[in-house]
Amino acid sequence: MNPLDEQDRIETLDSAKMRDLLYSLPQQVKEGIVLGEGVDLTVNREVRSVCLSGMGGSAIGGDLVRAALRDEMRVPFLVNREYSLPNFVDEKTLLFVVSYSGETEEALLAYEEGKRRKPLLIGITSGGRLAEAFERDGTPWIHLPGGSPPRCALGYLTIPLLIVLERFGLIGGKKEDLFELIQLLTSLRDRFDPSVPARENLAKEVASRLYNKIPLIYADSNYFEGVAHRWETQLNENAKVFAHTDLFPELNHNEVMGWDHLKEMSEYTFHPIAIFLKDCNSSEKTKHPMILTLEMIRELGLDLLEIESEGKGLLSRIFSLVYLGDYVSYYLAILRGVDPTPIPRISKFKSQLTESHHKDTKVTK
């Protein structure tokens, strides 16, 4: 029997039941709509730019939303992963400060700086020091359900952004797009479920192809940069493997020259696999260079995997690949015999950072 079809093995390794969190994504989208509609907004000035400040799983929602709105928004939208804010943030900026836990140092510092810049501030968190600051300052904020790793709260961290941008008049209505998204995610969830055998389960099939290999994840920079990054970070955190990403069309101007070295390394202990995340609705201009690049990979004899998005709308096509990658990383963890939920090295780093911050604060006082 395929180890991914052994339910006892899955239940033993997945002690924190990440499978249930993955299963919940369609419901998170539904609840995310309500959360975005419920926040108290005062729209009394022009918005000329949008910035989302956050880290890790709390920031990825910004990447996906920005990509989905690339051809629609008429103002710049930047995702900021720094301790400080970019210089353009001012009174005409809509600033989202996002930290699922409410304890992320970078987000806390960005919020304090944001208050001095006086943008239109919207907070997104499940609690912690950030929630306390929002309450203290009277900052409008979206209270997310807590209790899960930030990377497993993607629906909560993404959909409210869309709703708020719609309420500010920065984008058109997303009712039809969200309805399609919920329907597609529900279908994918049922197809990727652990109860579906590996021979009929694309997520299990892809995970098996990735086992004992180094994933090289390639995607179109126009709409799927965030998707590629999500695949990389989910493989890092869930499966505990190293992964690499690069984007079209830039990779054709540099990275392709390194593939000969990959070929040499593959003859020893380094076994790369190139994963091409493709859009089912890509233009001929985008398809042509990708086809040429695929031929280069084939000529070198490197392992190759092509995966195409599903859905009609861009939002659905983006999330179809994200959801597949989430399940792939989960099943790869099971194949490797590791629990997908704990991230001890990251947790240790955050703990040490918090301790250092508290020590510095005491010295300053």
Residue, then its C-alpha position, 0 to 999 in steps of 0.5 A: m500500500n502507498p504510505l500516503d493511503e495509510q490512514d493510521r500513519i497520517e493520523t500518527l504523524d499529523s498529531a496536531k491535525m493540520r489536515d483539518l486546517l487544510y480542509s477548512l479553507p473554503q469555510q475560511v473564505k466564507e467567513g473572511i467575507v463576513l469579517g471584511e464586511g464587519v470592520d468599521l470603516t470611515v472613508n473620508r479621504e482619497v487613497r493614492s496607495v496601498c501598503l500591507s505590512g506583515m511577515g511570513g504567513s501573515a503577509i502572503g495574503g497580500d501577495l495573492v490579493r495584489a496579483a489577483l488585482r494587478d490588472e484592476m487597481r489604479v493605485p500602487f499596492l506594496v507588500n512590506r516585509e520590513y521593520s520600517l515602512p516605505n517612504f511613500v506611506d502617508e495620509k493618502t495611503l491605506l495601510f494594513v498592518v497584519s500579524y496573525s498572532g499579534e506578536t510579530e515584532e516587525a508588524l508591531l514596529a511598523y504599526e507604531e511608525g504608521k501611526r506617526r505617518k497618519p495613513l488610513l490604518i486597518g489592523i488584522t490580527s487574532g489577538g496579542r499585543l497588536a490587538e491591544a494596541f488597536e483597541r487602545d488607539g481606536t484603530p479599526w481592526i479585523h479580529l481573526p479566529g485564533g488557534s492555528p498556525p498563521r500559514c493555515a489561516l490563509g482564507y482569513l488573511t486574504i479575503p477580508l483584504l479584498i472586501v475592504l478594498e472593495r468597500f473603499g471603492l478601489i476595486g469592483g465587486k467580487k461577489e461572482d469571483l468569490f462564489e466561484l472560488i468557494q465552489l472550486l476550493t470545495s471541489l479541490r478539497d474533496r479531491f485532495d482529501p487523505s481518504v482519496p487514494a494516491r492513484e486518484n489524488l493529484a496532491k499525493e501524486v505530486a508529493s511522491r514525485l518530490y520525495n527525496k528531491i530538491p524542488l525548483i519552482y517556476a511561475d509567471s511573474n505577472y500573477f503567480e509570484g505569490v503562488a510560487h513563494r507560497w509553494e516554497t514556504q509551505l514546503n519549507e515549513n510543512a515538509k521541512v525541505f529546501a526549495h527554490t523559486d524563480l520567475f518568468p520571464e526573468l529566469n530566461h535571462n540568468e538562471v537557465m545558465g546554471w542548469d548545466h551545473l544542476k545536471e552535473m550535480s544530479e549525477y551524484t546526490f543532488h536530485p533537482i526537480a523542476i516544477f512549472l506552475k502554469d496558468c490555464n488562461s495564459s497568453e501566447k506571449t507568456k506561453h511561448p518563452m515557457i515552451l522554449t524553457l521547458e525544451m531546455i529542461r528536457e534536453l538536459g534530461l532533468d526531472l520535470l513536472e508541469i502543473e496547470s491552474e484550474g478555474k475561470g477567474l484569476l482569483s480561482r486560478i491563483f488559489s487552485l495552485v496555492y491549495l494544491g501546493d498546501y496539500v502537496s507539502y502536507y503529503l510530502a511531510i507524511l512521506r518524510g515521516v515528519d509532523p507538518t505542524p511544528i516549526p521549532r527553529i522558527s519558534k526558537f528564533k521568534s522567542q529569542l527575538t522577543e526576549s531581546h526586544h524586552k531586554d532592550t526596552k528595559v535598558t532604554k527605560 
